[in-house]
Amino acid sequence: MEGVSSNAEKVYNAMKNAGMIGEEKMGTAERITLMCKLPKNMVMNSLQELQNKNFVTRKVREKAAGYYVSQ
């Protein structure tokens, strides 16, 4: 993946390996944080970076936002 930080790449790969591909299998930031073993603020920054580059999609829900791989 070109143009993304190493943390963003780690988050992306963790999401992909966990099968968070598509809206029906999205995960919360909390779950992604546990999978990556990175501090939550780093995961949130990485998710934002991945959203900006259209690698990840964020879906607003009632309790917590969900994230899934869009590419």
URJOUR-V470813 format. One record per backbone hydrogen bond with DSSP energy under -0.5 kcal/mol. NH is the residue of the N-H (numbers start at 1). CO is the residue of the C=O. E is the energy in kcal/mol with one decimal. If there is no record, write none. Layout:
BEGIN
nh=NH co=CO e=E
nh=NH co=CO e=E
END
This chain:
BEGIN
nh=4 co=1 e=-0.6
nh=9 co=5 e=-2.1
nh=10 co=6 e=-2.1
nh=11 co=7 e=-2.5
nh=12 co=8 e=-2.6
nh=13 co=9 e=-2.6
nh=14 co=10 e=-2.2
nh=15 co=11 e=-2.3
nh=16 co=12 e=-2.5
nh=17 co=13 e=-2.7
nh=18 co=14 e=-1.7
nh=19 co=16 e=-1.2
nh=20 co=15 e=-2.6
nh=21 co=19 e=-2.3
nh=22 co=20 e=-0.6
nh=22 co=69 e=-0.8
nh=25 co=22 e=-1.5
nh=26 co=23 e=-1.1
nh=27 co=67 e=-2.5
nh=29 co=65 e=-0.5
nh=32 co=28 e=-2.2
nh=33 co=29 e=-2.5
nh=34 co=30 e=-1.9
nh=35 co=31 e=-2.0
nh=36 co=32 e=-2.3
nh=37 co=33 e=-1.8
nh=38 co=33 e=-0.9
nh=42 co=39 e=-0.6
nh=43 co=39 e=-1.9
nh=44 co=40 e=-2.9
nh=45 co=41 e=-2.2
nh=46 co=42 e=-2.3
nh=47 co=43 e=-2.8
nh=48 co=44 e=-2.2
nh=49 co=45 e=-2.4
nh=50 co=46 e=-2.7
nh=51 co=47 e=-2.3
nh=52 co=48 e=-2.4
nh=53 co=49 e=-1.2
nh=54 co=51 e=-1.7
nh=55 co=50 e=-2.8
nh=56 co=50 e=-1.1
nh=57 co=68 e=-3.0
nh=59 co=66 e=-3.2
nh=60 co=58 e=-0.5
nh=66 co=59 e=-2.9
nh=67 co=27 e=-2.7
nh=68 co=57 e=-1.9
nh=69 co=20 e=-3.2
nh=70 co=55 e=-2.6
nh=71 co=55 e=-1.0
END
